């Protein structure tokens, strides 16, 4: 089983269905969606906002947004 990785990212673009394009340090781009209770009480993110993302262990281009920094 591959381990998940928590990283800091910046919101680049808001996409349909509460999906965001994020930029991780080093110009790596990933797609992220809000996770858990965050979905019910979600604060809209804007381009330029910094967030904490848990990247999938299987697909490093997908992640869950867990916290706004």
C-alpha positions as CSV (number, residue, x, y, z in Angstrom):
1,X,0.0,0.0,0.0
2,X,1.4,3.4,-1.0
3,X,1.4,6.2,1.6
4,X,-0.4,9.4,1.1
5,X,1.5,12.7,1.2
6,X,0.5,16.0,2.7
7,X,1.8,19.1,0.8
8,X,1.1,22.8,0.6
9,X,-0.3,24.1,-2.7
10,X,-1.7,27.3,-4.2
11,X,-5.1,27.5,-6.0
12,X,-4.7,28.3,-9.6
13,X,-8.2,27.9,-11.0
14,X,-11.7,26.9,-10.0
15,X,-13.3,24.1,-12.1
16,X,-16.9,22.8,-12.2
17,X,-18.2,20.5,-9.5
18,X,-16.1,21.9,-6.6
19,X,-12.8,20.8,-8.2
20,X,-9.8,23.1,-8.1
21,X,-6.5,23.1,-10.1
22,X,-3.7,23.5,-7.6
23,X,0.0,24.2,-8.0
24,X,2.4,22.4,-5.7
25,X,5.9,23.7,-5.1
26,X,8.1,23.0,-8.2
27,X,5.4,23.9,-10.7
28,X,3.7,20.5,-10.4
29,X,-0.1,20.9,-11.1
30,X,-2.7,18.7,-9.5
31,X,-6.5,18.5,-9.2
32,X,-8.1,18.7,-5.8
33,X,-11.5,18.6,-4.2
34,X,-12.7,19.5,-0.6
35,X,-12.7,16.5,1.8
36,X,-14.9,15.4,4.7
37,X,-16.8,17.9,6.8
38,X,-15.1,20.5,4.6
39,X,-17.7,19.7,1.9
40,X,-20.7,20.7,4.1
41,X,-19.1,23.9,5.6
42,X,-17.0,24.8,2.6
43,X,-15.5,28.2,2.3
44,X,-15.1,29.1,-1.4
45,X,-11.4,29.2,-2.5
46,X,-10.1,31.9,-4.8
47,X,-7.0,31.8,-7.1
48,X,-4.0,32.6,-5.0
49,X,-5.3,31.0,-1.8
50,X,-2.8,28.6,-0.1
51,X,-4.2,25.2,1.0
52,X,-3.1,21.9,2.5
53,X,-3.6,18.9,0.2
54,X,-3.3,15.2,0.8
55,X,-2.1,13.6,-2.4
56,X,-3.3,10.1,-3.4
57,X,-0.8,7.4,-3.0
58,X,-1.8,5.9,-6.3
59,X,-2.2,9.0,-8.5
60,X,-0.1,12.0,-7.6
61,X,-2.2,14.2,-9.9
62,X,-5.2,14.0,-7.6
63,X,-5.7,15.1,-4.0
64,X,-8.1,16.2,-1.2
65,X,-8.1,19.7,0.1
66,X,-8.0,19.4,3.9
67,X,-7.3,22.9,5.1
68,X,-7.1,26.5,4.0
69,X,-3.9,28.2,5.2
